[in-house]
Amino acid sequence: MSDSPRPPREWRFYIQDMLGFAEKCLAYTEGMDQQTFTSSGMTYDATLRNLELIGEAATHVPDDIRAAHPDIPWRMVIATRNRLIHAYLGIDEDTIWSIIRDDIPALITKLEEIPRTACECHITKTPSSSRQLPSIWSDSLAGSRCMPITTRTSGRTAFWGGLPTARWC
């Protein structure tokens, strides 16, 4: 084995990971109601694990990228991961089911809106607020290769951040 450190992973891959984990949550629970889900054993565990992984991947998305996409509730996603990992005060099954049914589809939609390539980042208009594009986008254009990200189409319109904070884990 080599002792050389691995290069840091590109942030776009973490977005792609989040999409994959979110889609697994929906696939695993498709056709289930809450009662079936909570009593399903392996499906329940696998789905919670993917919710944890969504939050873990979100921790690796740089702050300036998160700031450029304020419609994604990054802090809530990460906080949910922490609650699931450490089981602070137990896990509220109603909240988990609400996240799976209402928030995950919205998260997929919002993540798909993030530019798919480095080039698109530089061509994209300034976010809806008057903020400037993050410096990582303008600084990385020179000499960089565009790295495409596969996007998926969900057609869902719910909004992850639409739930009151008190309903989160």
N, C-alpha and C positions, 0 to 999 in steps of 0.2 A: 504494500500500500504506500501511497505517496504521502509525504508530510506537508505538501504544499496545500495552502488553504484554497477552498473552492471560491470562485468569484461570486459576488453577491447576485442573487436571483433578481431578474427584471421584475418590476412591480406589476407589469401587465399580466404576468403569469399568475400572480395572486388573485387578480380580478377574474381570470379564467378559472382558477381553482374555486373561487367563491360561486361562480355560475354552476360549475359541475356539482359541487356539494348541495347547492340549493335545488338543482334539478333532481338529484337523488332523493332528497327529502320528499319532493312531490311524487316521484315515481314509487317510492316505498309505501306511501300512504294513499295512493290512488284507489278510489272506491271504498275507502274505509270511513267509518264514522268515529267519533272520539272514543267511544266505549271499546270498539274493536281495536283501535290503535293502542290505547293504554293497556289493554290486556294481551297484546300481541307478542310480548317477549322480545324476540330477536328484531322484529321490525321497529319496535319502540326504541330499543337500544341503538340500532343502526341509525335511526333518524336523529336521535339525540346526539350521537357522535358526529353526524354531518352538520348539525347546528353548531356544535363546538368548533368544528373545522372551518366553518364560514367565519366565525369570530376570530379564530387564530389567523387565518389568511388576511383578514381585515387589519390586524395589528401590523402587518408587513407592508401595507400600502402607505407611502410617504404622506406626511402631513399636508404638503402642498397639493397633492392630488386629492386628498380628502376635502381640503378647503375649496377646491375647484368644483366639487360635487356635493354641495351642502344638502341636497335633497335625499341623499343616502344617509340614514341615521347611524353613522359609523360608531359613535360612542355606545349606542344602545345595542348594536350588533356585538361589539366587544364585551360589553357588560353582561349580555346574555350568555356569551361563551364562558365568562368567569363564573357566573352563577351556576351554570350546568356542570362545569369542571369541579367546582368546589362544593356544590350542592348547598350553598348558603340557605339556611332556613327551609330546606326542602325544595322540591320542584313543583310548581303549581301546574297541574295538567291542563287546566282551562287555558292558561296563558300559553303554554307550549302549543296546544291545538290551534289557538288563535294565530300564533306566529306562523305555523305551518300553512294554515288555510288562507289567511289574509295577507300576511306580511312577506312571506317567501315569494309568492308570485310577483308582488310589487318590487321586491328587491331584484329579481331577475330582470324585470323591465328596466329598472334604473341602471343596473350594471351594464346592460346591453347598450345603453346610451353613451357610455364612456367610449371615447375614440378607440378604434380598433388597431390603429398603427401609430407609430411615432410621427409619421408625416401628417396624418389627420390631426394630431394634437397641435401641430404648428399652423395648420390651415384653418382650424376650427375658430369660429367667432368667439369673442370674449364671453364668458358666462353671463347669464342674465343680469347679474348685478354689474356695477361699474368696475369691479376688480380687474386687475391685469391678469393675464395668463401666468401661471406659476413659472418661476425661473427655470425649473427643471426642463420645461418644454422648450423654451427658447435657447437655453444653454446647451441642450443635447442635440440640436439640429445639425450643427456643423459636424460633418464626417460621420454621422450615424447612419445605420441601416434601419429601414423601417421593419418592424417586427409585427406581422399580423397576428391578431387575436381572433379566434373563432367566436362568433356570436351566435346566439340561438334566438328563435322567435317564440315568444310565449303567448302574446296576445292578451295578457292579463293586465288589469289596470289598477289594482289595489295599491295602497301606499304604506310601506313599512312603518314610516314615522307617523301614520295617522292615529295610532293608538295612544291614549294618554300614557305618560311615563309610568304611572302607578301600576299599569297592567303588565309591565315587563317584569321578567324574573328578578 
